[in-house]
Amino acid sequence: MSYLYHLANASLVLRLVEYLHQNARLSVRFMSVIHQVDGWVVHIRFNQDLTVQRDGDFRALLNELGIPCQPSPRLQMALWALEVGQSPVNVMRQYQIAVVSHGQVDRQEIEEFRKQFVQGLGYCPETLA
């Protein structure tokens, strides 16, 4: 089962990461986190299909945090490349996107990206709040 959502800012992404850490029974296969100018795209795949109840609960959470994402063909190809095992660095080069994290859910990668990005700009854009 796969979920693809657009979230407005880093705080919402971190809330999702925290939820996944607190609910280890969900057994995440991988989570891809991509930063874009207008927000964040998260792609989550679980090791097995969720029960109807858990799927509904998880979708409700995702709908509170963001909106379902309809990726552009380029983003769709980048997500597919990550899923089949291409390295995030190669995917970033080939598709010109910012892959912040891919694999196990990692709060530190997201926070470090945010810190370095803000430091480089000298201010904090809304998407990184």
C-alpha positions as CSV (number, residue, x, y, z in Angstrom):
1,M,0.0,0.0,0.0
2,S,1.4,3.4,-1.0
3,Y,0.5,6.9,0.0
4,L,1.6,10.1,-1.8
5,Y,0.9,13.4,-0.2
6,H,1.9,17.1,-0.5
7,L,2.5,18.9,2.8
8,A,2.9,22.6,3.2
9,N,5.9,22.9,5.6
10,A,8.6,21.0,7.4
11,S,6.7,21.0,10.7
12,L,3.9,18.9,9.2
13,V,6.4,16.5,7.8
14,L,8.0,16.2,11.2
15,R,4.6,15.5,12.8
16,L,4.1,12.7,10.3
17,V,7.5,11.2,11.0
18,E,6.8,11.4,14.8
19,Y,3.5,9.6,14.2
20,L,5.2,6.8,12.3
21,H,7.8,6.4,15.0
22,Q,5.1,6.2,17.7
23,N,3.1,3.6,15.6
24,A,5.8,1.1,14.8
25,R,3.2,-1.5,14.2
26,L,2.6,0.2,10.8
27,S,5.9,-1.3,9.6
28,V,7.1,1.3,7.0
29,R,9.0,-0.2,4.1
30,F,10.3,3.2,3.0
31,M,9.5,6.9,3.1
32,S,10.7,9.3,0.5
33,V,10.7,13.0,1.4
34,I,11.2,15.6,-1.4
35,H,11.4,19.3,-0.9
36,Q,9.9,21.6,-3.5
37,V,9.5,25.3,-3.8
38,D,5.8,25.1,-2.8
39,G,6.1,22.5,-0.1
40,W,7.0,18.8,0.6
41,V,6.1,15.6,-1.1
42,V,6.1,12.4,1.0
43,H,5.7,9.0,-0.4
44,I,5.2,6.2,2.1
45,R,5.0,2.5,1.4
46,F,4.3,-0.1,4.1
47,N,5.6,-3.7,4.2
48,Q,2.1,-5.0,4.0
49,D,-1.4,-3.7,3.3
50,L,-3.0,-1.9,6.2
51,T,-6.3,-3.1,7.6
52,V,-9.3,-1.1,6.5
53,Q,-9.5,0.6,9.9
54,R,-5.8,1.5,10.0
55,D,-5.9,2.6,6.3
56,G,-8.8,4.9,7.2
57,D,-7.1,6.3,10.3
58,F,-3.8,6.9,8.4
59,R,-5.6,8.6,5.5
60,A,-7.4,10.8,8.0
61,L,-4.1,11.9,9.5
62,L,-2.6,12.5,6.1
63,N,-5.6,14.6,5.0
64,E,-5.3,16.7,8.2
65,L,-1.6,17.3,7.4
66,G,-1.8,17.8,3.6
67,I,-3.5,16.9,0.4
68,P,-3.1,13.9,-1.9
69,C,-0.4,14.5,-4.5
70,Q,-0.8,14.2,-8.2
71,P,2.9,14.2,-9.3
72,S,4.2,15.6,-12.5
73,P,5.7,13.0,-14.8
74,R,9.2,14.0,-13.8
75,L,8.4,13.6,-10.1
76,Q,6.7,10.3,-10.8
77,M,9.8,9.0,-12.5
78,A,12.0,10.2,-9.7
79,L,9.8,8.5,-7.1
80,W,9.9,5.3,-9.1
81,A,13.7,5.5,-9.4
82,L,14.0,5.8,-5.7
83,E,11.7,2.9,-5.2
84,V,13.6,0.6,-7.4
85,G,16.9,1.3,-5.6
86,Q,18.6,4.2,-7.4
87,S,20.7,6.3,-5.1
88,P,19.1,9.6,-3.9
89,V,22.1,11.5,-5.2
90,N,21.7,10.1,-8.7
91,V,17.9,10.7,-8.6
92,M,18.6,14.4,-7.6
93,R,21.0,14.8,-10.5
94,Q,18.9,13.2,-13.1
95,Y,15.5,14.7,-12.2
96,Q,16.7,18.0,-10.6
97,I,14.7,17.5,-7.4
98,A,15.8,17.8,-3.7
99,V,15.5,14.3,-2.1
100,V,15.8,15.1,1.6
101,S,15.3,11.5,2.8
102,H,14.6,8.1,1.4
103,G,14.4,4.8,3.2
104,Q,13.7,4.5,6.9
105,V,11.9,7.4,8.5
106,D,14.6,9.9,9.7
107,R,13.7,13.0,11.5
108,Q,17.4,14.2,11.7
109,E,17.8,14.3,7.9
110,I,14.8,16.6,7.6
111,E,15.9,18.9,10.4
112,E,19.5,19.0,9.0
113,F,18.2,19.9,5.5
114,R,16.0,22.6,7.0
115,K,18.9,24.0,9.1
116,Q,21.4,24.1,6.2
117,F,18.8,25.6,3.7
118,V,17.8,28.4,6.1
119,Q,21.5,29.1,6.9
120,G,22.3,29.4,3.2
121,L,19.4,31.7,2.5
122,G,19.7,33.8,5.6
123,Y,16.0,33.6,6.3
124,C,13.3,30.9,6.8
125,P,10.8,30.4,3.9
126,E,7.3,29.4,4.8
127,T,7.9,25.8,3.6
128,L,10.7,25.3,6.0
129,A,8.8,26.6,9.1
